[in-house]
Amino acid sequence: MFCGTAEFVCAPSTVRHIPVLLDEALEALAPGVAKRYLDCTFGGGGHTRALLESSSDAEVVSLDCDPDAGIRAEPLAEEYGERFRFCDLSFQRLDEESSEGEFDGVLFDLGISSFQLAEAEKGFSFRLDAPLDMRLNPRVGQSAADFLETATRESLVRAVREYGEERRWNRVVNAILDARGTGQLQRTVTAAEVVSRAIGAAARKPRMHPATKTFQGIRIAINGELEAIAVALPKAFRALKPGGFLVLIAFHSLEDRIVKRFMRRMAGRPEHRRDSRSIHDRVAYAKLTSTKAVKPTAEEVQRNTRSRSARMRVLQKIAQPEL
């Protein structure tokens, strides 16, 4: 039924879907008879399919704002019928397709799908020449090219230094400003060349393209990814039944920090070392299944290199917050 993570190989038709931390996520969600799940990041459908296969009575609602995700979801709709529902929706709007205390488990696999990296026209990859777009949902918002041509210096600094964590951010920002109006910022390959020249050969890491961090920061900025996570987490928690599990897989330290602090707050713990709230101001609505993030095994990293930066955190709800 429809309402309104993978490994990049070479082209969309040949992308092999390898969901990250699949066994660990399934164990955390405790799949069983007649359970209902919300997969907030359908992607290639690997986690959704595994949950549907966990029990003949399991039901899954999946969300994704990538228009092509709906096409990838069609085989699951045909195979599982009313047990599966796909919604063309960004996860920060999950409350439009969920109600309070509806789900036994909610899953987020953050970051971008490798299907998106494999499709040149989406403009995420500097290895494929295409218009520089980078929007998770190309139907709304501003493209990366437009952002680079028009953003204030402050916004560029935030994207490159804070979101991309690029050490040579000042050189990169200056290079972007100098390249405005030349056409170099309009396409993935030429924009990557602007960044590469700014960073310089001496500062390049042998296994990482010099534009990797900058492209990551730009993508996070134009899609409002960190803001979306902060908005979605309380909604996801309210959608859980008491006893249900919230499972989040993050690939970036800034994403993981937001997740970790939210989970600690819900568990009635200090959010960070400088949290000065008194113990009376901390209320436990949930409990952490572990204080440390779950990381992929060496075998998984060898099988799927994209998983190497993945961190999974799990929270079990015990009560509904009073808002």
N, C-alpha and C positions, 0 to 999 in steps of 0.2 A: 504494500500500500504506500502511496506517495501523498504528501501534503505539500501543494505548491512546490597506511604508512608503508612505504614501499622502498625497494632498492632500485636506484637509477641505473639502467643498463645502457640504452642508447636511444630508443624511440618509444613513444607511448604504447605502440602495439607490442613491444618486446619488454616492457617493464615487468620485472618479477616482483610480486608483492610479498614482502617479508615483514610482518608486523613486529615491532620492537617489544621486547620483554613480554612476549605473549604468555608464556607459562606462568611467569610471576604475576602478571595482571589477573589472569584467570584464578589463580590461587587466592589472591587478595580479595577478589570479588565473590569468592565462595559460591560458584554457580551450583544450582541444584534444581529441584523440581519446582515448576510454576513460579519462577522468579522473573522479575521485570527489571530491565536495564535501560539506561540512557547512555548511548555512545555519542558524546558531544563533538567528536571529530572523526567522521566516517572515513575519510581518506580513500584508501583502497578496499576497505571493508574487512580487513583481516580479523580485527578484534570482534567486530559485529558477528561475523560468521562463526567464530569460535564460541561466542556466547550462545548463539542459536543452536549450535551443535551440542552444547553442554547438557541439554535436557530437551525432551520432546515437547515440554510445556513452556520452555523459556520464551520470553517476549523481549524484543529490543526495538527501541525508538532511536534512530540515528539522525544526526544533524550534520550538515556541511553547506557552506555558502559557495563553494566552487561549483559552477554550473555543470561541469563534467562529472562531478561525483554522483549526480542523479542517474547518469547513464550507467556508471559502474554499479549502482545499487539495483538496477533492474533485474539482473539474474537472481539476486537474493529475494526480491519481491515475488518473483515467479516460483522460486523453490520453496519459500517458507510461508507464503500467503499472509494471512492476518497476524501471524506471529512477528512480522517485521513491518515497520513503518519508517519510511525515509522522509525527512523534512528539509527542504531547501531553505536553510536558515543558519545564520551565524550563531555561534554558541552563546554570545552575550545576550541573545534574545531567547534563550531556552525556556524562559517562563511562559512564552507564548504557546508552547506545546507541551507543557508539563504543569502539574498541580502539586500542592504541598503534600509531602509524604507519599508520593506515588511510586518511587523506585526503590528496589533492593540494592541497586548499585549504580553509580554514575562514574563514567570513565572519560578522561581527557588524554589524548595523545597529542601534545602540543607541537608547534613547529609546522613546517610545510610538507606536503606529500611529495614524494619523488616523482609522482605522475606530473606534478606541476613543474618540477625541474626538467622533466623530459620533453615537455612541450614548449618548443622555442617561442611560439607566439605569446606565451604568458610572460616572457621577459624576466624570468628569475635568474637564469644561468648565464654567466659571462662566457661560457664555452660554446654557446649557441647564438649566432647572430640574429637579432630580432629587435623590434622596438622595445625600449626599456619600460616595462609596465610594472610588474611585481605585485599587482593587486590580488589578494586572495579571492576577492569577488570583483571581477573586471566590470561588472555592471554599475558599480558605485565608486565614488571617491576619485582621488587624483592619482595619476600614474607617477611612477618614480621619475620619469623624464621631466614631467611638469614640476614636480617637487624640486628637483635639482636646479631647474631654470628660474624658479620664483621664490623659493624659501628664503627666509632671513638667515643671516649668518648664524644667529643664535640657534635656529632650528637645525641648521646643518651641523653645528657643533654637537648638539644633543644627539643627533642621529649617528654621527661618526665616532665621537668620543665616548658617549654614555652607552648607547645601544650597541654600537659595533665594537666598542672597547679597543679601538685602534690607537696605538701608542703615538703614531705620527699624524694625529688628527689635524693638527694645525696646517701641515703641508697639504694634506688631502683637501681640506676645506678651501684653502686658497686656490688650489688647482681647479676645483669645481667652479669657484667664482670666476676664475680667469677663462674657463672654457665656455661660459654662458654665451649663447648667441652664435657659436661656431658650428653647431650641429653635432658635436662630439658627444653630448649628453643624451642624445635621442635614441641611441642604440646600445645594446648590451656590450658588445665587443669594444666599441670605441670609448664608452664610458669607463670600462675596466682598464683600458690603456691609459686614460687620464689618471686614474688612481695609481696604477703601477708605476708610472713615471714619477709621480709625486713621492711615493714611498722610496723608490730607488733600489738598485740591485743589492746594495750592501745590507739593507734591512730586511730583505726577503727571507722567509722561512722556506727551506727546501721542499717541504711536503704541502705547503699551503700557497694557493694563488694569492698574490698581494692584494687583490681586490676583495677577497673573501669577507673580511670583517666589515669593510665599508658597505658592501652589498647587503650584508646581514642587517646592519644598522639602519640602512635606508628602508629595507623591507619592513622592519619592526615599526619604524616611524610612520610610513604612509598607511599602514594597516591598523595602526593603533593597537598593536598586539598586547602590550603590557596592560594598557587600560582595559582592554576587553577581558583579560584574565581576571583582573581585580573586580570587574562588574559581574562576571559569570560565577565566581566561586560562591558568594552568598546565595545566589539563586539555585545553584546546584545542591548546596547543603540543605536548603529548604525543601527541595524536591525529593530528598531521601527519606525513607521510612526510618524510625528509630531502630537501631541495630544494623542499618544499611552502611555500605562502604563507599567512600569517595576515593577514587584512585586517579592520580595525575602523573603523567610521564612528561618531563621537561627536558629540553636539550640545550638550554642556555641558562647561564648563572642568574640572569636577571629574572627570567621566568621562575626558576626554582626558588629564588628568594621570596617572591610574592606568595608562592604556594606554601613554602615553609612557614612564613609568618602567619598566614591565614590559619593554617592547621594548628599552630601553637596557640593562637588566640582562641580558637574554638575549643581547644583542649584545656583552656584555663591556665596556660603557661605564659611566661614572659615571651614576647615576640622576638626580642633581641636583647643584647647585653645592656642597652641603654633604656630599656623599658622600665619606667619608674612608677608604673601603676601599683597600687597597694594590692595585697592578696585579696582584699575584700572586693576589689573591682574586677577580679578575674573569676569568671563563671565557666565551668566545664560543661559544654554541650556535646562533647565528643571525647574520644581517647585515641591517642596515637598508637598504631600497632608497632611502631619502632621509631626511635629518635633519629635514626640514620636512614638516608635514602638507599633504596635498592638499586644496585648497578648491574649491568649485563655481565654475564660470565665471559671469560676469555674465548670460549668456544663460540658464543654468539657474536662477539666482535669480529672474530675471524670469518664467520659466515656472512655477516652483514656489517661492514665498517661504519655505516651510518649510525649504528647503535652505540658507538663508543662513548658518546657524550651524554647518553640518556641517564636520567635519574628518576626513580619512581618513589612517590610518597603516598601513604595510605592513612586514611582517617575513618574511624568508625563512629557514627552518630549515636548519641545516647539520649538526646533531648532536643526539642525544637526551640530555637531562640525566640524570645518575645521581642518583636520589632515594633 
